[in-house]
Amino acid sequence: MTVAPEDHSSVRLSLDGMTCAACASRIERKLNRLDGVNASVNFATEQATVAYDPARAAVDDLLQAVEAAGYHAHVGARADTDEARARSLRLRLLASAALSAPANAGAVVSGSCGGWTSSASGM
């Protein structure tokens, strides 16, 4: 449903519980079924941007629609949670890089010594 720009409000919802793009699509469909609502869900940022007509829908209606789809939503960004998540992801990236470095170095050495790549070049 399209919402006219002059009579709408917008809100950003932080979403919890999405595990794939299909989850984001399900939430988006559920929100867009509401009268006077135009929603876009971003799986990567775990947020929904929702334009809605306050005369036909309320923020509580949006939150209830997300809950009815089986997920959780909060109004606005959660800066403290987002910062903690960024720290956690940074730590995981560094740990995985450190643990995979020996395997990557081994692959480079064996590849340069005529390992499996030499049989592929003969084709």
Buried (B, 14 or more C-beta within 10 A) or exposed (E): BEBEEEEBEEBBBBBEBBEEEEBBEBBBEBBBEBEBBBBEBBBEBBBBBBBBBEEBBEBEBBBBBBEEBEBBBBBEBBEEEEEEEEEEEEEEEEEEEEEEEEEEEEEEEEEEEEEEEEEEEEE
